[in-house]
């Protein structure tokens, strides 16, 4: 996978994440905060983004979300290798 492909994948992931986050926030805010690990202020911001703003943010070359599971034991249990 070359650099352009990686950047395209990051942008697609960002767009999917932001669309999902906004949808969850609008349908069940408390669940969205819990499932996505968002603060109230981040949820407020995402909730008010226009489609154009979502596209602009998604076009970043940096992921806008991050993995919250950073413990090797948890990863082992989740992948049945622990």
C-alpha positions, 0 to 999 in steps of 0.5 A: 500500500503506497502513501496515497492509498494510506491517506485515502484510507485515513480520509475515508475512516475519518468521514465514516467516524464523523458521520457515525459519531454525529448520527449516534449523538443525535439519536442517543447522546449518552450512548454516544458519549460512552461508546465513542469516549467523547467529552460533552464539549466534543459531542456538542461540536460534532453535533453542530457540524455541517456536511461541508465541515465534516468533509473538511475535517475528514480530509485531514491526513491524521485520524480524528479518532483513536483506539481506546484499548491500549492494554496488551492483556485486553487485546489478548483477550479480545483476539483470544490469544491471551 
